[in-house]
């Protein structure tokens, strides 16, 4: 018998969130392939943060985020989901993390950062003036935006669905690059073969555990 989500352990709920994310939002093999590229880029960004924050920020946002989100916006089916028997609107409404509407807001904020920093090189007093500091300050701004986006969503989920759900989602987001590499490394081969949609038969379709 499947237990209600509020009774699931941390790891069980993590499994549920990962499965829902995979089945609802990663049916396109092209999207999966882009997620594989994104995941590798995020892992490189993780390693780069302590040594080269500029490289980390550009890898994380320009390469990883743009490839990842272009897969969602341009290649993922938006019609009725026959596999999961759900409309696109239903999936967007129950999305735990950032749905497409919220992603537009987040990406708009990211795109505005360079302009705002050009208008105010100290970002209205946040940063110290630096002769060669534009790229460094921009990297700090982008890295801060990523941290704020995660923190705000965790707080919202904690207030509306429970602290565990928020912490599980944050754990999922931070570990997605590792998980996506394992899950989607074969996706480019499927695309080359013309197998463009995942039938979703490689993961238990059950929400939660017995």
C-alpha positions as CSV (number, residue, x, y, z in Angstrom):
1,X,0.0,0.0,0.0
2,X,1.3,3.4,-1.0
3,X,1.8,5.8,1.9
4,X,0.7,9.5,1.8
5,X,3.5,11.9,0.8
6,X,3.4,13.6,4.2
7,X,4.4,10.2,5.8
8,X,7.3,9.6,3.5
9,X,10.9,9.7,4.7
10,X,13.4,12.2,3.4
11,X,14.9,9.7,0.9
12,X,11.5,8.4,-0.2
13,X,10.2,11.9,-0.9
14,X,13.5,12.6,-2.8
15,X,12.7,9.6,-4.9
16,X,9.2,10.9,-5.5
17,X,10.3,14.3,-6.6
18,X,12.9,12.9,-8.9
19,X,10.5,10.5,-10.5
20,X,7.8,13.2,-11.0
21,X,10.4,15.5,-12.5
22,X,11.6,12.8,-14.9
23,X,8.3,11.6,-16.1
24,X,6.5,14.9,-16.3
25,X,9.3,17.1,-17.7
26,X,11.9,14.9,-19.4
27,X,10.1,12.9,-22.0
28,X,12.0,14.4,-24.9
29,X,15.3,12.7,-25.7
30,X,16.6,16.0,-27.0
31,X,15.8,17.6,-23.7
32,X,17.5,14.7,-21.9
33,X,20.6,15.2,-24.1
34,X,20.7,18.9,-23.3
35,X,20.3,18.0,-19.6
36,X,23.3,15.7,-19.9
37,X,25.4,18.6,-21.4
38,X,24.0,20.9,-18.7
39,X,24.8,18.4,-15.9
40,X,28.4,18.1,-17.0
41,X,28.6,21.9,-17.2
42,X,27.2,22.3,-13.7
43,X,29.7,19.7,-12.3
44,X,32.5,21.8,-13.9
45,X,31.0,24.9,-12.3
46,X,30.9,23.2,-8.9
47,X,34.6,22.4,-9.1
48,X,35.4,25.9,-10.4
49,X,33.6,28.0,-7.7
50,X,36.4,28.1,-5.1
51,X,39.1,28.8,-7.7
52,X,37.5,30.7,-10.5
53,X,34.0,32.1,-9.6
54,X,33.9,34.0,-13.0
55,X,34.3,30.7,-14.9
56,X,31.8,29.0,-12.5
57,X,29.1,31.6,-13.0
58,X,29.4,31.6,-16.8
59,X,29.4,27.8,-16.9
60,X,26.5,27.6,-14.6
61,X,24.3,30.2,-16.2
62,X,25.4,30.6,-19.8
63,X,26.1,27.0,-20.6
64,X,24.3,24.8,-18.0
65,X,21.1,26.9,-17.4
66,X,20.6,27.9,-21.1
67,X,21.0,24.3,-22.4
68,X,18.8,22.9,-19.6
69,X,16.0,25.5,-20.0
70,X,16.0,25.5,-23.8
71,X,15.3,21.8,-23.6
72,X,12.2,22.5,-21.4
73,X,10.9,25.5,-23.4
74,X,11.5,24.3,-27.0
75,X,11.6,20.5,-27.1
76,X,9.4,19.1,-24.3
77,X,5.9,18.2,-25.4
78,X,3.3,20.7,-24.2
79,X,0.1,18.9,-25.1
80,X,-1.8,16.2,-23.3
81,X,0.5,13.8,-21.6
82,X,-0.7,10.3,-22.6
83,X,1.9,8.5,-20.5
84,X,0.9,10.2,-17.3
85,X,-2.6,11.1,-18.2
86,X,-2.2,14.7,-17.3
87,X,-2.5,18.0,-19.0
88,X,0.4,20.4,-19.3
89,X,-1.6,22.9,-17.2
90,X,-2.0,20.3,-14.4
91,X,1.7,19.5,-14.4
92,X,2.6,23.2,-14.3
93,X,0.2,23.8,-11.4
94,X,1.6,20.9,-9.2
95,X,5.3,21.5,-10.1
96,X,7.3,21.5,-6.8
97,X,10.1,23.6,-8.1
98,X,10.3,26.3,-10.8
99,X,7.6,25.8,-13.5
100,X,8.0,27.5,-16.9
101,X,6.3,30.7,-15.7
102,X,8.6,31.0,-12.7
103,X,11.6,30.2,-14.9
104,X,10.8,33.1,-17.1
105,X,10.9,35.4,-14.1
106,X,14.2,33.9,-12.9
107,X,15.9,34.0,-16.4
108,X,14.7,37.6,-16.8
109,X,16.4,38.6,-13.5
110,X,19.5,36.8,-14.7
111,X,19.5,38.7,-18.0
112,X,19.0,42.1,-16.2
113,X,22.0,41.6,-14.0
114,X,24.6,42.7,-16.6
115,X,22.6,45.8,-17.5
116,X,22.1,46.8,-13.9
117,X,25.8,46.3,-13.1
118,X,26.7,48.4,-16.2
119,X,24.5,51.2,-14.9
120,X,25.9,50.9,-11.4
121,X,29.4,49.2,-11.3
122,X,29.0,48.7,-7.5
123,X,25.5,47.4,-7.9
124,X,24.1,50.4,-6.0
125,X,26.7,50.1,-3.2
126,X,26.7,46.3,-2.8
127,X,30.2,45.8,-4.3
128,X,33.5,47.7,-3.8
129,X,34.7,49.7,-6.8
130,X,37.2,47.7,-8.8
131,X,39.2,48.8,-11.8
132,X,38.8,45.4,-13.5
133,X,35.9,44.2,-11.5
134,X,33.0,44.1,-13.9
135,X,33.2,40.3,-14.7
136,X,34.1,39.4,-11.1
137,X,31.2,41.4,-9.7
138,X,28.9,40.0,-12.4
139,X,29.9,36.5,-11.4
140,X,29.2,37.3,-7.7
141,X,25.8,38.7,-8.7
142,X,24.9,35.6,-10.7
143,X,26.0,33.2,-8.1
144,X,24.1,35.2,-5.5
145,X,21.0,35.1,-7.7
146,X,21.2,31.3,-7.9
147,X,21.5,31.0,-4.1
148,X,18.6,33.4,-3.5
149,X,16.4,31.6,-6.0
150,X,17.0,28.3,-4.2
151,X,16.5,29.8,-0.8
152,X,13.3,31.6,-1.7
153,X,11.8,28.4,-3.2
154,X,12.8,26.4,-0.1
155,X,11.1,29.0,2.2
156,X,8.0,29.0,0.1
157,X,7.7,25.2,0.0
158,X,8.4,25.0,3.8
159,X,5.6,27.5,4.4
160,X,3.1,25.8,2.0
161,X,4.0,22.1,1.9
162,X,6.3,21.5,4.9
163,X,10.0,22.0,5.7
164,X,10.9,18.5,4.6
165,X,9.5,19.1,1.1
166,X,11.6,22.3,0.8
167,X,14.8,20.6,2.0
168,X,14.2,17.6,-0.3
169,X,13.7,19.9,-3.2
170,X,16.9,21.8,-2.4
171,X,18.8,18.5,-2.1
172,X,17.3,17.4,-5.5
173,X,18.3,20.6,-7.2
174,X,21.9,20.5,-5.9
175,X,22.4,16.9,-6.7
176,X,20.6,16.9,-10.1
177,X,23.8,17.2,-12.1
178,X,25.1,13.9,-10.6
179,X,21.8,12.3,-11.1
180,X,21.2,13.6,-14.6
181,X,24.6,12.3,-15.8
182,X,23.7,8.8,-14.7
183,X,20.1,9.0,-16.1
184,X,20.6,10.8,-19.4
185,X,24.1,9.8,-20.7
186,X,22.5,7.5,-23.3
187,X,20.1,10.1,-24.5
188,X,22.2,11.4,-27.4
189,X,22.4,7.9,-28.8
190,X,18.7,7.6,-28.7
191,X,18.4,10.9,-30.6
192,X,20.8,9.7,-33.3
193,X,18.6,6.6,-33.7
194,X,15.5,8.8,-34.1
195,X,14.1,7.7,-30.8
196,X,12.9,11.1,-29.7
197,X,10.5,10.3,-26.8
198,X,11.2,8.3,-23.7
199,X,8.5,5.7,-23.0
200,X,9.2,6.0,-19.3
201,X,9.7,2.3,-18.7
202,X,13.1,2.5,-17.0
203,X,12.0,3.8,-13.6
204,X,9.3,2.6,-11.1
205,X,6.2,4.5,-12.0
206,X,4.9,4.3,-8.5
207,X,4.8,7.3,-6.2
208,X,6.4,6.5,-2.9
209,X,7.2,3.1,-1.5
210,X,5.2,0.3,0.0
